[in-house]
Amino acid sequence: MGHEIRKTVDSASKTTQEQLDSLKAQLEQLLTERINPALLEAADRADHAVASARELRDHQVSNVTTRVRAQPIAAILISSVIGFIAGRLSK
């Protein structure tokens, strides 16, 4: 009887190990075929979005710099008014 129990346990253990190995192989295939390419595509899109944001920021900074240099008095007055309003609102 003890020999039969041991044989049943060994068989169940072997079957379980085979199922785990099969599941591991399926998971690795899923990662390789589906998830990794999707992650790479998302990372690529994020890189493009960051590059576009940087380019937009640089353009806006250049635009503001040009306007301030063209009309420095107006820039100082506008900054002063904005600072005054922000100071009043923060109290």
N, C-alpha and C positions, 0 to 999 in steps of 0.2 A: 504494500500500500504506500509506503514512504517513497518507494522508487517511482511509482506512478504520479504521485504529487510533484515530485521533483521534475519529472519529465514534462508534466503539464505546465509548471512554472517556467521551465526553460523554454518551452515552446511559446508560451505567452510573451516571455521576455524577448525572444527572437522576433516574433511578429511585431511587437511594439517598437523594437529598434528599427526594423525594416520600414514601418510606417513613419517613424521620425525621420529616417534618412530620406524617404520619398518626399515628405513635407518640406524638409530642408532644401532639397533639390528644386522643388516647385517654387519655394520662396526666393531662392537665388535667381531662378529664371525670371520671376516676376520683377525682382529688383533690376536685373540687367536689361530686360526688354521694355519695361514700362516706366518704372519709377525714376531710375537714373536719367533717362532722356527727358522726362518731364521736368525734373529738377534742373537739369542743364539748360533747358529752354527758359524756365522761369528766371534763372540766374542771368541768362543772356538778356532777357527783357528788362530785368532790373538794372543791368549795366547800361543799357540804352537809355532808360529813363533817367538815370543819374547823369549820364553824359548830356542829355537834352536839358536837364535842369541846370547844370553848370553852364552850358552855352547860353541859356536864357538869362541866367544871373549875370554872366559877363556882359551880355548885350545891354541889360538894364543898367548895370553900373556904368558902362561906357556912355549910355544915353544920359543918365543923371549928371555924370561928370561934365559932359559937353554942355548941358543946360546951365549948370552952376558956373562954368567958366564964361559962358556967354552973358549971363546976367547974375553976377555975384551979389549985388545989392538985394535983388528980389529973393535970391536963395537965402540970404541971411535973415531977411524980414519974415519969410515963410517959416524958417526954422525957429525963429524967436516966437512967433505966434503959436506954432505947434507946441513948443516947450512950455509956453505960458499956460495954454489950455490943459496940457497934460498935468502940469503942476497943480492947477486948480482942481482938476478932477480927482487927483490922488489924495487930497486932503479930506 
